[in-house]
Structures are given as structure tokens and as C-alpha cells.
Amino acid sequence: MQSINNAGTFPLGTREVKRLGYGAMQLAGPGVFGPPKDRAAAIAVLRAAVDSGVNHIDTSDFYGPHITNQVIKEALHPYRDGLVIVTKVGAVRGPDASWTPAFSETALKDAVHDNLRNLGLDVLDVVNLRAMFSVHGPQEGSLEAPLTVLAELQHQGLIRHIGLSNVTARQVQDGRTVCPIVCVQNMYNLANRADEALLMQLAGEGTAYVPFFPLGGFTPLQSDALSEVATALGATPMQVALAWLLQRAPNVLLIPGTSSVAHLQQNLAAANLQLPPDAVARLDGLGAVAPAAPH
């Protein structure tokens, strides 16, 4: 199995996690809704990830809904020491698979308890509040009320750490007046770099930055330059895209998702890929600002 130790580690709250983790979003059905096509395969991927050394898994109880967390519990419970499971709240799924904001006190408390129950945990390691002012990307709006609810649950011992997702730099700053923010999870990848300034700011502060859709989301990254760099290095384009992110800043924690053990091993191999300066310079030229997708 691939070793991910070469990617190093970074603090996530009070835990040290390996920089190459796993995102469980794709373990649900099409559109992150309904059951997986092959539940046994989903379980196999999770077990292979942990067996390969992954100790950071990203999930949410609104994936499915409920299904992804239930699959994680079936595959991995009782959890290994050191495994950090990060979840998120702030949305619910409609019967038509829509993503609906769920910021009320009742909705947030229900979401935390749903995550606890479906994951089989007594306390959640990290809970990200997913801002839903726009499903297409960060948009200004106050997060004080929902963060206050999460801070109360943290005080009760149900949450260890709190993070933010799909947020602006101002929302991060304002959020820190309510509670400590241990990570930010936003859209960022080789082709979508609207968050560059925030990423670098957080790097300077020692705060983890978790780019979702590191491989481009539902429309995978495609570029002649990316493909040519990959060919020259004897790697896949996706491995190069992940390696570029790892070299971008030391606080980047990756959570590429897949429902295939073979693709998982390909992704994890990016930890061993060192991009030479000329390749980095060429890839740096691909950046463009593009809207984020729902996550």
C-alpha cells in the first residue's frame, strides 16, 4: 500500500494529522444522495484508507443524508486511536436532493446529535459550520448566531473543535470573536484560486486550510499543461494536482474522495511526488477564479 508519510503532518485542533486524508463525500449515491451503488466497495475504500495510514476523514451527516456516516461506522467502528473524523453542519437535504440552509438552533443541535449517533461517537473531533448564504461560493453574512450554538455544544463536551466552510476572510475573523476556529474548508484547487489570500493568511497563523474539490469537483481538472507535466513526471494528472496543493502551503490538508480502492491508492501516491521548480512554475500559470460548487 502507498505510504503517505512523505506529505508530513499539520495540527488540526489539538491533534496532529497527516496532510493527505480522505473525503467520504463520494461514498453516497449520485449527487451525494441515497445509498452507494456498492456498499461493500465503499466499506473497502474506507478500510484501505485507514490501513494506508490516513488519520483524517472528512464527512457530513447530510451526505446521503445519514448514509455516509453510517457506512463509516460500519467500516471503521471501533475507531483506531489517532483517527480524526471531521464533519460539517449547516445544511439539510430535501427529498429532491436539494441543499437547504439549516442554521436554526434546533437544526444545528439535531445535526450534531445525528452525526454523533450515525458515527457512533460520544464527541465529535471537529465540526465545520458550512455557510449557506450562497451554494455557489462564499458570501458575506453573519455567522454569530450559529457559531454561538456550536460553542455551547462545545462547552457541553459534544464537540472538541469548531471550523468553518464556504466562508470569507471576514467571516473567519468575526467567527474568532465567538470561538476558536481550528480550520477553514473552502473551494481551492489548481484552477480555482479565489481563496489564495486567505490560504496564505491562515498559513501564517498556523491554521489548517482544507481545500474541498482538490481535483476539481464533479468536473475533473483538465488541462494540456497539467497532462504534459504529469507525463513528464510519470504520474497521473490528478496526482500532480494533489502534489501541487501539498507544495502550495504547509497548512494545506487534502481530502480527495473516491469510491474506488485503485483510485484511492493513486491519490495517496501523490504524497511521494515532488514537483520540480519548472513544473510548479508552469502549473502556477493555470490559476483562474471560478465559482465553487455545493459541498
C-alpha positions, 0 to 999 in steps of 0.5 A: 500500500502507498505510504503517505508519510512523505506529505508530513503532518499539520495540527488540526485542533489539538491533534496532529494529522497527516496532510493527505486524508480522505473525503467520504463525500463520494461514498453516497449515491449520485449527487451525494444522495441515497445509498452507494451503488456498492456498499461493500466497495465503499466499506473497502475504500474506507478500510484501505484508507485507514490501513494506508495510514490516513488519520483524517476523514472528512464527512457530513451527516447530510451526505446521503443524508445519514448514509455516509456516516453510517457506512463509516461506522460500519467500516471503521467502528471501533475507531483506531486511536489517532483517527480524526473524523471531521464533519460539517453542519449547516445544511439539510437535504430535501427529498429532491436532493436539494441543499437547504440552509439549516442554521436554526438552533434546533437544526444545528443541535439535531445535526450534531446529535445525528452525526454523533449517533450515525458515527457512533461517537460520544464527541465529535473531533471537529465540526465545520459550520458550512455557510449557506448564504450562497451554494455557489461560493462564499458570501458575506453574512453573519455567522454569530448566531450559529457559531454561538450554538456550536460553542455551547455544544462545545462547552457541553463536551459534544464537540472538541473543535469548531471550523468553518466552510464556504466562508470569507476572510471576514467571516473567519475573523468575526467567527474568532470573536465567538470561538476558536476556529481550528480550520477553514474548508473552502473551494481551492484547487489548481484552477480555482484560486479565489481563496489564495489570500486567505490560504496564505493568511491562515498559513501564517497563523498556523491554521489548517486550510482544507481545500474541498474539490482538490481535483476539481469537483464533479468536473475533473481538472483538465488541462494540456499543461497539467497532462504534459507535466504529469507525463513528464513526471510519470504520474497521473494528472490528478496526482500532480494536482494533489502534489501541487496543493501539498507544495502550495502551503504547509497548512494545506490538508487534502481530502480527495474522495473516491469510491474506488480502492485503485483510485484511492491508492493513486491519490495517496501516491501523490504524497511521494511526488515532488514537483520540480521548480519548472513544473510548479512554475508552469502549473502556477500559470493555470490559476483562474477564479471560478465559482465553487460548487455545493459541498 
